[in-house]
Amino acid sequence: MLEVTIIYGFVNSVILALVALGFGLTFGISGVSNFAYGALYVLAGYVVWIFINKLHIPFVVAACLGVVLTAFLGAVLYRFVLLRVRGLVLSEVIATFGVGLAILELFRCLGFTGFEYTLPVFTDGSILIGNTYIDHQRLWIVGIGVTLAVGLYFFTHHTKLGLAFRGIAQDERTALSLGINSDKIAEISVAFGAGLAALAAIVILPRGLISVNEGYDVLINAMAVCIIGGLGSTVGVVAAAFVIGYAQIISEALVGPHWKMIVSLIAILVILVVKPSGLFGKQKELEERI
């Protein structure tokens, strides 16, 4: 029992980190809370499914096209919606949530419901770790999740675009004085976050069905991880993913699977009461106001 909890808790934690990295990155750079994030995740899953099953495009090509298309839609979302309301926090939330709701309900109206909507696993089979079997897809999730987290660190610390991201995140006025276009960087960050949502969908969704309701669950989990870890903190996102990931697995084993989402909601409430800026957050003014 302990071995199963440790192994599957680790996998669940990596899944949460994968889901939340794009949401956290976008907010950390542009200050935009993209509430269409869950819808973009689901959209990527359906788009890749259409490419594979209707257009008969090979999975690898379909996956790449899905990531690129979703990232492009993220840029379009910023250019035509967020650019007009940037800085008005409530308007940003309402606008992005409205767009996300429209995307999800459009798929529902088009009849994208049922058991046939699923993505293929990367490789079939399972391996034995100790006395616990784990399927290959979960191993792919762990490998890609860890690689992505490390890759993002090096990207933001050792590339020109990554350093521009950090410059805007740390002090937008100073970055502007150095010739960095904040609106362009913010647009790229939203597109980048959307692309990460698509990548997470392609890696995670082969474990189950593509569902409209998954969009709401993904948004809640991403928000929970980012709020608990601290909005704008990548280290906080990873740490919070492990806290919530193991809490969900333990509650599922002791109480039932329906408690997994409740754990995320309770965690949000607790952290907002105890430490509103999050475990690793730097938004100290939020604590001071509360």
C-alpha positions as CSV (number, residue, x, y, z in Angstrom):
1,M,0.0,0.0,0.0
2,L,2.8,2.4,0.9
3,E,4.7,1.6,-2.2
4,V,1.7,2.1,-4.4
5,T,1.0,5.5,-2.7
6,I,4.6,6.6,-3.2
7,I,4.8,5.6,-6.9
8,Y,1.3,6.8,-8.0
9,G,1.6,9.9,-5.8
10,F,4.7,10.8,-7.7
11,V,3.1,10.3,-11.1
12,N,0.0,12.3,-10.0
13,S,2.3,15.1,-8.8
14,V,4.1,15.3,-12.1
15,I,0.8,15.4,-13.9
16,L,-0.3,18.4,-11.8
17,A,3.0,20.1,-12.5
18,L,2.6,19.5,-16.2
19,V,-0.9,20.9,-16.1
20,A,0.0,24.0,-14.1
21,L,3.4,25.0,-15.7
22,G,1.8,26.9,-18.6
23,F,-0.8,28.7,-16.4
24,G,1.9,29.7,-14.0
25,L,4.4,30.8,-16.7
26,T,1.9,33.0,-18.4
27,F,0.9,34.8,-15.1
28,G,4.5,35.1,-14.0
29,I,5.6,36.9,-17.1
30,S,2.5,38.9,-18.3
31,G,0.5,39.1,-15.1
32,V,-2.4,37.6,-17.0
33,S,-4.6,34.9,-15.4
34,N,-5.6,32.9,-18.4
35,F,-8.9,31.4,-17.4
36,A,-9.3,29.9,-20.9
37,Y,-6.4,27.6,-20.0
38,G,-8.5,24.5,-19.4
39,A,-10.4,25.0,-22.6
40,L,-7.2,25.2,-24.6
41,Y,-6.1,22.0,-23.0
42,V,-9.3,20.2,-24.1
43,L,-9.2,21.9,-27.5
44,A,-5.7,20.5,-28.1
45,G,-6.9,17.0,-27.3
46,Y,-9.9,17.2,-29.7
47,V,-7.8,18.8,-32.5
48,V,-5.1,16.1,-32.3
49,W,-8.0,13.5,-32.3
50,I,-9.5,15.0,-35.4
51,F,-6.1,15.1,-37.1
52,I,-5.5,11.4,-36.4
53,N,-9.0,10.0,-37.0
54,K,-10.5,12.3,-39.6
55,L,-7.5,13.5,-41.6
56,H,-5.4,10.4,-41.0
57,I,-2.3,12.3,-40.0
58,P,0.4,10.3,-38.2
59,F,0.3,10.8,-34.4
60,V,3.7,12.6,-34.1
61,V,2.8,15.1,-36.8
62,A,-0.7,15.6,-35.4
63,A,0.7,16.2,-31.9
64,C,3.2,18.8,-33.2
65,L,0.5,20.5,-35.3
66,G,-1.8,20.5,-32.2
67,V,0.8,22.2,-30.0
68,V,1.5,24.8,-32.7
69,L,-2.1,25.5,-33.4
70,T,-3.0,25.9,-29.8
71,A,-0.1,28.2,-29.2
72,F,-1.3,30.3,-32.2
73,L,-4.7,30.5,-30.7
74,G,-3.2,31.7,-27.4
75,A,-1.5,34.5,-29.3
76,V,-4.8,35.3,-31.1
77,L,-6.5,35.4,-27.7
78,Y,-4.0,37.9,-26.4
79,R,-3.9,40.1,-29.5
80,F,-7.7,40.4,-30.0
81,V,-9.0,40.1,-26.4
82,L,-6.4,40.5,-23.6
83,L,-4.5,43.4,-25.2
84,R,-7.7,45.5,-24.9
85,V,-8.3,44.8,-21.2
86,R,-4.7,44.2,-20.0
87,G,-4.2,45.6,-16.6
88,L,-7.9,45.4,-15.7
89,V,-7.7,42.2,-13.6
90,L,-11.4,41.6,-13.3
91,S,-11.9,42.2,-17.1
92,E,-9.1,39.8,-17.9
93,V,-10.7,37.1,-15.8
94,I,-14.2,37.6,-17.2
95,A,-12.9,37.8,-20.8
96,T,-10.7,34.7,-20.7
97,F,-13.2,32.7,-18.7
98,G,-15.9,33.7,-21.3
99,V,-13.7,32.6,-24.2
100,G,-12.9,29.3,-22.4
101,L,-16.6,28.6,-21.7
102,A,-17.5,29.3,-25.3
103,I,-14.8,26.9,-26.6
104,L,-15.9,24.1,-24.2
105,E,-19.6,24.5,-24.8
106,L,-19.0,24.7,-28.6
107,F,-17.5,21.2,-28.5
108,R,-20.4,20.0,-26.4
109,C,-22.9,21.4,-28.9
110,L,-21.0,19.8,-31.8
111,G,-21.5,16.4,-30.1
112,F,-17.9,15.8,-29.0
113,T,-19.0,13.5,-26.1
114,G,-18.7,9.7,-25.8
115,F,-16.2,7.0,-25.3
116,E,-14.6,7.2,-28.8
117,Y,-12.6,10.4,-28.1
118,T,-9.3,9.3,-26.8
119,L,-5.6,9.7,-27.9
120,P,-3.3,6.7,-28.5
121,V,-0.7,5.8,-25.9
122,F,2.9,6.4,-26.8
123,T,3.9,2.8,-26.2
124,D,1.9,-0.2,-24.9
125,G,2.9,-2.3,-21.9
126,S,3.9,-1.9,-18.3
127,I,6.9,-2.5,-16.0
128,L,7.2,-3.8,-12.5
129,I,8.7,-1.4,-9.9
130,G,9.1,-3.3,-6.7
131,N,5.8,-5.0,-6.3
132,T,3.8,-2.4,-8.3
133,Y,3.0,-2.4,-12.0
134,I,3.1,0.9,-13.8
135,D,2.1,1.4,-17.4
136,H,4.4,2.9,-20.0
137,Q,2.3,6.0,-20.5
138,R,2.8,7.1,-16.9
139,L,6.5,6.6,-17.4
140,W,6.3,8.9,-20.4
141,I,4.4,11.5,-18.3
142,V,7.2,11.4,-15.7
143,G,10.0,11.6,-18.2
144,I,8.5,14.4,-20.2
145,G,7.3,16.3,-17.1
146,V,10.8,16.3,-15.5
147,T,12.5,17.2,-18.8
148,L,10.1,20.0,-19.4
149,A,10.6,21.5,-15.9
150,V,14.4,21.4,-16.3
151,G,14.2,22.7,-19.8
152,L,12.1,25.6,-18.8
153,Y,14.6,26.5,-16.1
154,F,17.5,26.6,-18.6
155,F,15.3,28.4,-21.2
156,T,14.4,31.3,-18.8
157,H,17.9,31.6,-17.5
158,H,20.1,31.0,-20.5
159,T,18.3,32.3,-23.6
160,K,17.7,35.8,-24.9
161,L,13.9,35.3,-25.0
162,G,13.9,33.6,-21.6
163,L,15.8,36.5,-20.1
164,A,13.4,38.9,-21.7
165,F,10.6,37.0,-20.1
166,R,12.3,37.3,-16.7
167,G,13.0,41.0,-17.2
168,I,9.3,41.8,-17.9
169,A,8.3,39.7,-14.9
170,Q,10.7,41.4,-12.5
171,D,10.4,45.0,-13.6
172,E,8.3,45.9,-16.6
173,R,9.3,49.6,-16.6
174,T,13.0,48.9,-16.5
175,A,12.6,46.3,-19.3
176,L,10.7,48.9,-21.4
177,S,13.6,51.3,-21.0
178,L,16.0,48.6,-22.3
179,G,13.9,48.3,-25.5
180,I,11.9,45.2,-24.6
181,N,8.4,45.3,-26.0
182,S,6.2,44.3,-23.0
183,D,3.1,43.7,-25.1
184,K,5.0,41.5,-27.6
185,I,6.6,39.5,-24.7
186,A,3.2,39.1,-23.0
187,E,1.7,37.8,-26.3
188,I,4.5,35.3,-26.6
189,S,4.0,34.2,-23.0
190,V,0.3,33.6,-23.5
191,A,1.1,31.6,-26.7
192,F,3.8,29.8,-24.8
193,G,1.5,28.9,-22.0
194,A,-1.2,27.7,-24.4
195,G,1.4,25.5,-26.1
196,L,2.4,24.0,-22.8
197,A,-1.3,23.3,-22.1
198,A,-1.5,21.4,-25.4
199,L,1.7,19.4,-24.7
200,A,0.3,18.4,-21.3
201,A,-3.0,17.3,-22.9
202,I,-1.2,15.2,-25.5
203,V,0.9,13.4,-22.8
204,I,-1.9,13.0,-20.2
205,L,-5.1,12.4,-22.2
206,P,-4.0,8.9,-23.5
207,R,-4.7,7.7,-20.0
208,G,-8.5,8.3,-20.4
209,L,-11.1,10.1,-22.4
210,I,-11.2,13.5,-23.9
211,S,-14.0,15.3,-22.1
212,V,-15.5,18.8,-22.1
213,N,-15.7,18.6,-18.3
214,E,-11.9,17.9,-18.2
215,G,-11.4,21.6,-19.1
216,Y,-13.0,22.8,-15.8
217,D,-11.0,20.2,-13.8
218,V,-7.7,21.2,-15.4
219,L,-8.4,24.9,-14.7
220,I,-9.1,24.2,-11.1
221,N,-6.1,22.1,-10.6
222,A,-3.8,24.6,-12.4
223,M,-5.2,27.4,-10.2
224,A,-4.8,25.4,-7.0
225,V,-1.2,24.5,-7.8
226,C,-0.2,28.0,-8.8
227,I,-2.0,29.7,-5.9
228,I,-0.5,27.3,-3.3
229,G,3.0,27.5,-4.8
230,G,2.8,31.2,-5.4
231,L,1.7,32.9,-8.6
232,G,4.8,33.5,-10.7
233,S,7.0,31.0,-9.0
234,T,8.1,28.0,-11.0
235,V,9.7,26.4,-8.0
236,G,6.5,27.0,-6.1
237,V,4.5,25.3,-8.8
238,V,6.6,22.1,-8.7
239,A,6.5,22.1,-4.8
240,A,2.8,22.6,-4.7
241,A,2.2,20.0,-7.3
242,F,3.8,17.4,-5.0
243,V,1.9,18.6,-2.0
244,I,-1.5,18.4,-3.8
245,G,-0.5,15.3,-5.8
246,Y,0.2,13.2,-2.7
247,A,-2.8,14.7,-0.8
248,Q,-5.1,13.6,-3.6
249,I,-3.7,10.1,-3.8
250,I,-3.9,9.6,0.0
251,S,-7.5,11.0,0.2
252,E,-8.5,8.8,-2.8
253,A,-7.2,5.7,-1.0
254,L,-8.7,6.6,2.4
255,V,-12.0,8.3,1.4
256,G,-12.8,7.9,-2.3
257,P,-11.9,9.2,-5.8
258,H,-14.5,12.0,-5.6
259,W,-12.4,13.7,-3.0
260,K,-9.5,14.4,-5.4
261,M,-11.0,17.6,-6.7
262,I,-12.3,18.6,-3.3
263,V,-8.7,18.4,-2.0
264,S,-7.6,21.0,-4.5
265,L,-10.5,23.4,-3.6
266,I,-9.8,23.0,0.2
267,A,-6.1,23.6,-0.4
268,I,-6.9,26.9,-2.2
269,L,-9.1,28.1,0.7
270,V,-6.5,27.1,3.4
271,I,-3.6,28.9,1.6
272,L,-5.7,32.0,1.0
273,V,-6.4,32.2,4.7
274,V,-2.9,31.3,6.0
275,K,-0.5,32.7,3.4
276,P,-2.3,34.4,0.5
277,S,0.9,35.0,-1.5
278,G,1.5,31.2,-1.6
279,L,4.4,29.1,-0.4
280,F,7.0,30.7,-2.7
281,G,5.0,33.7,-3.9
282,K,6.4,37.2,-4.1
283,Q,3.1,39.1,-4.1
284,K,3.7,40.5,-0.6
285,E,1.2,43.3,-1.2
286,L,-1.6,40.8,-1.2
287,E,-0.7,39.6,2.3
288,E,-0.5,43.2,3.5
289,R,-4.0,44.0,2.1
290,I,-5.5,40.9,3.8
